[in-house]
Amino acid sequence: MKPSEQEAPKLAETLSNISNDSSASEKGEATSQQQSNNGYALTVDEVIEQHIGALGFAQIMHALLVSIAWTFDAQTTLVSIFSDAQPAARLLATGAIVEGSLMCGMSTSEWEWVGGKSDTIVSEWDLICQHKFLVALPSTLFFIGSLFGSGVYGYLADSWFGRKKTLFLSCLLTFVTALAISFAPNIWVYAFLRFANGFFRSGIGSCCIVLATEVVGKKWRGQVGQYGFFFFTLGFLSLPLMGYLERKSWRNLYRIISVLPLGYALFLLPFAYESPRWLLVKGRNKEAMVVLKKLARLNGKQLPAELSLVDPIEGRDDQTSSSENFWKTKWAVKRIVMVMMAGFGSGFVYYGIQLNAENLNFNLYLTVAVNAMMEFPAVFIGSFLLGVMNRRPLFSNSSYLAGISCLLCAVLSLQRVTKAMPVAKWLQLAVEAVGFMASSTAYDVLYVYAVELFPTNVRNFAVSLLRQAFMLGASAAPLLVALGRESAMMSFIVFGVASVLSGVVSLWLRETRNAPLYETLRQQEKAEEMENRTEHT
């Protein structure tokens, strides 16, 4: 219910209490300067904007440091493009290449794998004919593991561990499970370990983007949020090179990518800062101030000695857990449902297009490299557009473009079209690359959007729920890719429709460009109610 005209003074008074006697601006942002016995108090947003700087050397270096971990997230997620690929086989008598169902009616003594038995899991465990759909099982379980792991890590990052320790734990367990995969004796153990790997790596992305964006001014949140996707792209781009060098052994490929997150967790992550917003919400005000002072010093500035931080929690002794508060807050539940619906479609299309690369009539290494290269313009274009466009139309239009591109790929995959147009396969590769770039932009923007839609005490949890939706969509993608081996057109049609629908769902989300980051659910609810009231009157 919206407040009546008579309730406006009471609402304004309540909002002032939320930010400790601060005065709310017409946008609902708390801009407090609370006088106290020892000086004055500011919110974290005000300290950053007024004393540290919205974006300086300290924030850039910190964002780059925590964003490096996205590299390993990409490698563990997409390594199956090469490790689980369908390799070429040839007839022993003539040396002719034989594919698909033709192998099923032949004796194993009549053909051999071109790359040898250890090339991929398909060749090592003969996952063909009646066993061909087992190839999709490990990737599906990987994304299902990510689905469950995202919720666990989101709770840990908002409650007990904080962002930094949760990121360390995720990197360490990613190393353990990736290394264990390289010793899998059969497809069933391999699939279980991929599930575990997906579960344990799922804390990387959400912690990285939250750590990077919580220490910058509101003008730069979108651009800084894109740093992680740049490193994700580097990880993606490294896979064709590593996959080609280790094309004779999928096990060695897993061993290589397992070492990187361990080195990062031990030698680089200790230099990152914990989120001062999380520390403040947890009542660790002194530690939050220490982090802010370090950021200011690296930017060549100094915080006033009399400055303190506004405590965002009223009645701190009565505070419940972030997840419990979250599910009791109606507006937050409605919002996360919309975000997750959009995220499901985005994750389904984003990962589906990448995994579907094998269904294009091109060299696998070349196709994956082209897709990886398209991530770079997606990151830079997304960074620019986040600075000049609202989040909602940027996400929806990117989703529409990705969907239209997938539908065009479906048309270009028709046999009569490829026969009539000799350049059809090149055109299909170009359209697929544009579609992937658009889906990547939508995927990246939705991450930043989710960070801004929820307050500090549930932000990591909300981003983790979005990540769950991404992974739920991604878990369905391998099954459709397997279907695409029989009908490429059908797989592209489904991806196209899903992308368009995710763009439509986002139209019900609130716009957040240049909006403040709130610290608690109650604070954000009151501020948004005041903003809605101002707009209506």
C-alpha positions in Angstrom: 0.0 0.0 0.0 1.2 3.5 -0.8 1.1 6.0 2.0 -1.6 8.6 2.1 -0.9 12.4 2.0 -1.4 12.6 5.8 1.2 9.9 6.4 4.0 11.8 4.5 5.5 13.5 7.5 5.6 10.2 9.4 7.2 8.5 6.4 9.8 11.2 6.1 10.6 10.9 9.9 10.9 7.1 9.6 13.3 7.5 6.6 15.4 9.9 8.6 15.7 7.5 11.4 16.9 4.8 9.0 19.9 6.8 8.1 20.4 8.2 11.6 18.8 11.6 11.3 19.8 12.1 7.7 17.8 14.1 5.2 16.5 12.2 2.2 17.0 13.7 -1.2 14.2 13.6 -3.7 15.7 10.4 -5.1 15.4 8.8 -1.7 19.2 8.7 -1.1 20.4 9.2 2.5 22.8 12.0 2.5 23.5 12.2 6.1 26.0 14.2 8.2 25.1 13.1 11.7 26.6 15.2 14.4 27.9 13.3 17.4 30.0 13.8 20.4 33.2 12.9 18.6 32.5 14.7 15.2 30.3 13.7 12.4 29.2 10.5 10.7 28.7 9.7 7.0 27.4 6.7 5.1 29.9 4.6 3.1 28.5 6.1 -0.2 29.2 9.6 1.2 32.7 8.7 2.4 33.5 7.4 -1.1 32.0 10.3 -3.0 33.2 13.1 -0.7 36.6 11.9 0.7 38.0 8.9 -1.2 36.9 9.6 -4.7 34.3 7.8 -6.9 37.0 6.0 -8.8 40.7 6.3 -8.2 43.9 4.2 -8.3 43.0 2.3 -5.2 39.6 1.1 -6.5 40.9 0.3 -10.0 43.7 -1.9 -8.6 41.4 -3.5 -6.1 38.8 -4.3 -8.8 41.5 -5.7 -11.1 42.9 -7.9 -8.3 39.6 -9.5 -7.3 38.5 -9.8 -10.9 41.4 -12.0 -11.9 39.5 -14.9 -10.4 37.0 -14.7 -13.2 39.7 -16.3 -15.4 39.4 -19.6 -13.6 35.6 -19.4 -13.5 35.6 -19.3 -17.3 38.2 -22.1 -17.7 36.4 -24.6 -15.3 33.0 -23.7 -16.9 33.9 -24.0 -20.5 36.7 -26.6 -20.5 34.1 -29.3 -21.5 33.9 -27.7 -25.0 37.2 -29.6 -25.6 37.3 -32.3 -23.0 33.8 -33.6 -23.9 33.9 -32.9 -27.6 33.0 -35.5 -30.3 36.4 -36.4 -32.0 36.8 -37.5 -35.5 37.0 -41.2 -36.4 38.3 -42.9 -39.6 37.9 -46.2 -41.4 41.0 -48.4 -41.0 40.6 -49.8 -44.6 40.4 -46.5 -46.5 41.2 -43.8 -44.0 37.9 -42.0 -44.8 36.4 -39.9 -42.0 33.2 -41.5 -40.5 30.8 -39.7 -38.2 27.7 -40.1 -36.1 25.3 -43.0 -36.6 27.4 -44.6 -39.4 29.8 -45.8 -36.7 27.0 -47.6 -34.8 26.5 -50.3 -37.5 30.2 -51.1 -37.7 32.6 -53.3 -35.7 35.1 -51.5 -33.5 37.8 -53.3 -35.5 36.8 -51.4 -38.7 37.5 -47.9 -37.4 39.6 -45.9 -35.0 39.7 -42.5 -33.3 41.9 -40.0 -35.3 43.3 -38.4 -32.2 43.7 -41.6 -30.2 41.8 -42.9 -27.2 42.9 -40.2 -24.7 41.8 -37.3 -26.9 38.4 -36.6 -25.1 36.1 -38.5 -22.8 34.1 -39.6 -25.8 37.0 -41.5 -27.3 38.3 -42.8 -24.0 35.0 -44.2 -22.9 33.3 -44.8 -26.3 30.4 -42.5 -25.6 28.7 -43.1 -29.0 25.5 -44.6 -30.4 23.4 -45.8 -27.4 25.7 -44.0 -25.0 25.9 -40.7 -26.8 23.6 -38.8 -24.5 25.9 -39.6 -21.6 28.2 -36.9 -23.0 25.7 -34.2 -21.9 25.5 -35.6 -18.3 28.8 -34.2 -16.9 28.1 -30.6 -18.2 24.5 -30.7 -17.0 25.6 -31.9 -13.5 28.3 -29.2 -13.5 25.7 -26.5 -13.9 23.4 -28.2 -11.4 26.2 -28.2 -8.9 26.7 -24.5 -9.6 23.0 -24.0 -9.0 23.2 -25.4 -5.5 26.6 -24.0 -4.7 25.6 -20.4 -5.5 23.0 -20.4 -2.8 25.4 -21.8 -0.2 28.2 -19.3 -1.1 25.7 -16.4 -1.2 24.6 -17.1 2.3 28.2 -17.5 3.6 29.4 -14.3 1.9 26.5 -12.3 3.4 26.6 -13.9 6.9 29.6 -15.6 8.4 32.6 -15.6 6.0 32.3 -12.3 4.2 33.1 -11.8 0.5 36.9 -12.2 0.7 37.1 -15.5 2.7 34.3 -17.0 0.6 36.2 -16.2 -2.6 39.3 -17.9 -1.0 37.4 -21.0 -0.1 35.8 -21.2 -3.6 39.2 -21.0 -5.3 40.8 -23.5 -3.1 38.0 -26.1 -3.5 38.0 -25.4 -7.3 41.6 -26.5 -7.4 40.9 -29.7 -5.5 38.0 -30.8 -7.6 39.5 -29.9 -10.9 42.6 -31.9 -10.1 40.5 -34.8 -9.0 38.6 -34.8 -12.3 41.9 -35.6 -14.1 42.0 -38.9 -12.4 38.4 -40.0 -13.0 38.3 -43.7 -14.0 34.9 -43.7 -15.8 32.1 -41.5 -16.9 30.1 -41.8 -13.7 33.0 -40.6 -11.4 33.8 -37.9 -14.0 30.2 -36.7 -13.9 30.1 -36.7 -10.1 33.4 -34.7 -9.9 32.1 -32.2 -12.5 29.1 -31.7 -10.2 31.4 -31.1 -7.2 33.6 -28.8 -9.3 30.5 -26.8 -10.3 29.4 -26.6 -6.7 32.7 -25.3 -5.4 33.5 -22.9 -8.1 30.2 -21.1 -7.9 31.3 -18.6 -5.3 33.9 -17.0 -7.5 31.8 -14.9 -9.8 29.3 -13.4 -7.3 32.0 -12.6 -4.7 34.2 -11.0 -7.4 31.6 -8.6 -8.8 30.4 -7.6 -5.3 33.9 -7.0 -4.0 34.8 -4.9 -7.0 31.7 -2.7 -7.1 31.1 -2.0 -3.4 34.0 0.4 -3.0 33.4 2.7 -6.0 31.1 5.6 -6.6 27.7 5.1 -8.1 28.7 6.6 -11.5 31.3 3.9 -12.0 29.6 0.8 -10.7 28.6 -0.4 -14.2 32.0 0.0 -15.7 33.9 -1.5 -12.8 31.5 -4.5 -12.8 32.7 -5.2 -16.4 36.3 -5.8 -15.3 35.4 -9.3 -14.2 34.0 -10.1 -17.6 37.2 -9.0 -19.3 39.1 -11.6 -17.3 36.4 -14.1 -17.9 37.0 -13.5 -21.6 40.8 -14.0 -21.1 40.0 -17.3 -19.5 37.7 -18.3 -22.3 40.3 -17.2 -24.9 43.0 -19.2 -23.2 41.0 -22.5 -23.7 41.5 -22.9 -27.4 45.3 -22.5 -27.0 45.4 -24.9 -24.0 43.0 -27.3 -25.7 45.1 -27.4 -28.8 48.4 -27.9 -27.0 46.8 -30.7 -24.9 44.6 -32.1 -27.7 46.0 -35.6 -27.1 45.0 -35.7 -23.4 41.9 -34.2 -21.8 43.3 -35.2 -18.4 46.3 -32.9 -18.7 44.0 -30.1 -19.7 42.2 -30.4 -16.3 45.5 -30.5 -14.5 46.7 -27.3 -16.0 43.5 -25.3 -15.2 43.5 -26.7 -11.7 46.8 -25.1 -10.6 45.8 -21.5 -11.5 43.1 -20.9 -8.8 45.4 -22.3 -6.1 48.2 -19.9 -7.0 45.7 -17.0 -7.0 44.3 -17.9 -3.6 47.7 -18.2 -2.0 49.7 -15.4 -3.6 47.3 -12.6 -4.9 44.0 -12.7 -3.0 45.6 -11.9 0.4 46.3 -8.4 -0.9 42.6 -7.7 -1.6 40.3 -5.8 0.9 37.2 -7.1 2.5 34.1 -5.1 1.6 33.7 -2.1 4.0 29.9 -2.2 3.5 29.7 -5.8 4.7 32.0 -5.1 7.7 29.7 -2.1 8.6 26.5 -4.2 8.3 28.2 -6.8 10.6 28.9 -4.2 13.2 32.7 -4.2 12.6 32.8 -0.4 12.2 36.5 0.0 13.0 37.6 -2.6 10.4 35.4 -0.9 7.8 37.0 2.5 8.6 40.5 0.9 8.3 39.7 -0.3 4.8 38.3 3.1 3.8 41.4 4.8 5.2 43.7 2.5 3.1 41.7 3.2 0.0 41.9 7.0 0.6 45.7 6.8 1.3 46.3 4.9 -2.0 44.3 7.6 -3.8 46.5 10.3 -2.2 43.9 11.5 0.2 43.2 11.3 4.0 40.0 10.9 5.9 39.2 13.4 8.6 40.1 12.3 12.1 36.7 13.2 13.5 34.8 11.1 10.8 32.8 8.1 11.7 30.4 5.8 9.9 26.6 5.8 10.2 25.4 2.4 11.5 22.8 1.2 9.0 21.2 -1.2 11.4 18.4 -0.1 13.7 18.1 -2.3 16.8 21.1 -4.3 15.9 20.4 -6.9 18.7 17.1 -7.8 16.9 18.7 -8.3 13.5 17.9 -11.6 11.9 19.9 -13.4 9.2 20.1 -11.9 5.8 18.3 -14.8 4.0 15.5 -14.8 6.6 15.0 -11.1 6.2 15.1 -11.5 2.5 12.3 -14.1 2.2 10.0 -12.1 4.5 10.3 -8.9 2.4 7.6 -9.0 -0.3 9.2 -6.4 -2.7 12.6 -8.2 -2.6 11.0 -11.6 -3.3 9.0 -10.2 -6.3 12.1 -8.5 -7.6 14.4 -11.6 -7.3 11.8 -13.8 -9.1 11.9 -11.4 -12.1 15.7 -11.3 -12.0 15.9 -15.0 -11.9 13.5 -15.5 -14.8 15.6 -13.1 -16.9 18.7 -14.9 -15.7 17.5 -18.3 -16.6 17.0 -17.3 -20.2 20.3 -15.4 -20.4 22.3 -18.3 -18.9 20.6 -20.8 -21.2 21.5 -18.8 -24.3 24.9 -17.5 -23.2 26.3 -21.0 -22.4 24.2 -22.7 -25.0 25.7 -20.7 -27.9 29.2 -21.5 -26.7 28.5 -25.2 -26.2 26.6 -25.3 -29.5 29.8 -24.3 -31.4 30.4 -27.9 -32.3 27.1 -27.9 -34.3 28.4 -25.3 -36.7 30.2 -26.4 -39.9 33.5 -25.1 -38.8 36.7 -26.1 -37.1 36.0 -26.3 -33.3 39.1 -24.4 -32.3 38.4 -21.6 -34.7 34.8 -21.3 -33.7 35.6 -21.1 -30.0 38.4 -18.6 -30.6 36.0 -16.4 -32.6 33.4 -16.6 -29.8 36.0 -15.7 -27.3 37.2 -12.8 -29.3 33.6 -11.5 -29.5 33.6 -11.2 -25.7 36.1 -8.3 -25.9 33.8 -5.9 -27.9 30.9 -7.1 -25.7 32.8 -6.0 -22.6 33.9 -2.7 -24.0 30.6 -1.9 -25.6 28.8 -2.9 -22.5 31.1 -0.7 -20.3 30.4 2.3 -22.6 26.7 1.7 -22.8 26.4 1.2 -19.0 27.7 4.8 -18.6 25.2 6.3 -21.0 22.1 4.0 -21.0 19.7 2.8 -18.4 20.1 -0.8 -17.3 16.7 -2.1 -18.2 16.6 -1.2 -22.0 20.3 -2.1 -22.4 19.6 -5.6 -21.1 16.4 -6.1 -23.0 17.7 -4.9 -26.3 20.8 -7.0 -26.0 18.6 -10.0 -25.4 16.4 -9.2 -28.4 19.5 -9.0 -30.7 20.9 -12.3 -29.4 17.5 -14.0 -30.0 17.1 -12.6 -33.5 20.7 -13.8 -34.4 19.9 -17.3 -33.1 16.8 -17.4 -35.3 18.8 -16.3 -38.3 21.4 -19.1 -37.6 18.5 -21.6 -37.6 17.5 -20.4 -41.1 21.1 -20.5 -42.3 21.6 -24.1 -41.0 19.0 -25.4 -43.4 20.5 -27.7 -46.0 18.7 -26.1 -48.9 20.0 -22.7 -47.8 23.6 -23.9 -47.6 23.3 -25.5 -51.0 21.8 -22.3 -52.5 24.3 -20.0 -50.8 28.0 -21.1 -50.9 28.8 -18.4 -48.3 26.0 -19.5 -46.0 28.4 -21.2 -43.5 30.6 -18.1 -43.3 27.4 -15.9 -42.9 26.2 -18.3 -40.2 29.5 -17.9 -38.3 29.3 -14.1 -38.5 25.6 -14.1 -37.3 26.4 -16.5 -34.5 29.3 -14.3 -33.4 27.1 -11.3 -33.3 24.4 -13.2 -31.3 27.0 -14.4 -28.9 28.3 -10.9 -28.4 24.8 -9.7 -27.7 24.1 -12.5 -25.3 27.4 -11.8 -23.5 26.5 -8.1 -23.1 23.0 -9.1 -21.7 24.7 -11.6 -19.3 27.2 -9.0 -18.1 24.7 -6.2 -17.7 22.3 -8.4 -15.7 25.1 -9.1 -13.2 25.6 -5.4 -12.6 21.9 -4.8 -12.6 21.4 -7.3 -9.8 24.2 -5.7 -7.7 22.3 -2.4 -7.8 18.8 -3.8 -7.2 19.5 -5.1 -3.7 21.1 -3.8 -0.4 24.3 -4.7 1.2 23.0 -7.2 3.8 21.5 -9.4 1.0 23.4 -8.3 -2.0 25.8 -11.3 -2.3 22.8 -13.6 -1.6 20.7 -12.0 -4.4 23.6 -12.1 -6.9 24.1 -15.8 -6.0 20.4 -16.4 -6.7 20.8 -14.8 -10.0 23.9 -17.0 -10.6 21.7 -20.0 -9.7 19.3 -19.0 -12.4 22.2 -18.6 -14.8 23.3 -22.1 -13.9 19.8 -23.6 -14.1 19.5 -22.3 -17.7 23.1 -23.5 -18.4 22.3 -27.0 -17.1 19.6 -27.3 -19.8 21.9 -26.1 -22.6 24.0 -29.3 -23.0 20.9 -31.4 -23.6 19.8 -29.1 -26.3 23.3 -29.1 -27.8 23.1 -32.9 -27.9 19.8 -32.6 -29.7 21.5 -30.1 -32.1 23.8 -32.8 -33.3 20.7 -34.3 -34.9 18.9 -30.9 -35.7 21.0 -27.7 -35.5 18.0 -25.7 -36.7 15.9 -26.7 -33.7 18.6 -25.9 -31.1 19.0 -22.4 -32.5 15.3 -21.7 -32.6 14.9 -22.7 -28.9 17.9 -20.5 -28.0 16.4 -17.6 -29.9 13.0 -17.7 -28.3 14.4 -18.0 -24.8 16.6 -14.9 -25.3 13.7 -12.8 -26.5 11.5 -13.9 -23.6 14.2 -13.0 -21.0 14.3 -9.5 -22.5 10.6 -9.2 -22.1 10.7 -10.3 -18.5 13.1 -7.5 -17.6 10.6 -4.8 -18.4 9.1 -5.3 -15.0 12.3 -4.5 -13.1 13.1 -1.1 -11.5 15.7 1.2 -13.1 18.9 1.6 -11.0 21.2 3.8 -13.0 22.9 6.4 -10.7 20.8 5.1 -7.8 22.5 4.8 -4.4 23.5 1.4 -2.9 21.5 0.9 0.2 22.8 -1.1 3.2 19.6 -2.8 4.5 16.3 -4.1 3.1 14.3 -1.7 5.3 16.4 1.3 4.3 15.9 0.6 0.6 12.2 -0.1 1.0 11.6 3.2 2.7 13.7 5.2 0.2 12.0 3.6 -2.8 8.6 4.3 -1.3 9.6 7.9 -0.9 10.9 8.0 -4.5 7.7 6.5 -5.9 5.6 9.0 -3.9 7.7 11.8 -5.2 7.2 10.7 -8.8 3.4 10.2 -8.4 3.0 13.7 -6.9 
